[in-house]
């Protein structure tokens, strides 16, 4: 393991504020709210509009991150965790995946028991009209598109930035809280998002790669899509 990976300061407050604004203000308002409404009217289908919105979000986030944090300093994507990891870590990946699946079920059931539920519009669309094409779109969106850009953004950049200045614990908690908040209004899964954030940041901390987190994230999301389809 490279012991100086999390000790070198690559980005200033300027890059942090710009990227955070992109996460919490620009994308939520311009894409998740305004653009998605337009796409819903165009497609007349929440699954299609939601998936297309997610794709556009991923492009905007990755382009923004590249232009703000990587290109000006001539940095590669390796600096935000896109690198290989030791094959010995596969056991931990399997273990964390199982842990997160069980933990997610417990937390969601617990939220339902206290009366907090919220159906995702894409989930409702899948369940209302199950077809192989709908399943494929939902699976690709949940298990590939979202995990890739979210892990690069929230762990590769956000966690690393906070970690380099304030340490592991502050980095894990703060980045996981932000990751949880951006998933509002799916209130019933917010505890799951926070727990997931902790797991993903820990795997990044241990491997200095976001790939294990992408694998775990994608697997858990993919299983969720499969269970949602079977429950319809």
Secondary structure, 3 states (H helix, E strand, C coil): CCCCCCCCCCCCHHHHHHHHHHHHHHHHHHHHHHHHHHHHHHHCCHHHHHHHHHHHHHHHHHHHHHHHHHHHHCCCHHHHCCCCCCHHHHHHHHHHHHHHHHHHHHHHHHHHHCCCCCCCHHHHHHHHCCCHHHHHHHHHHHHHHHHHHHHHHHHHHHHHHHHHHHCHHHHHHHHHHHHHHCCCCCHHHHHHHHHHHHHHHHHHHHHCCCHHHHHHHHHHHHHHHHHHHHHC
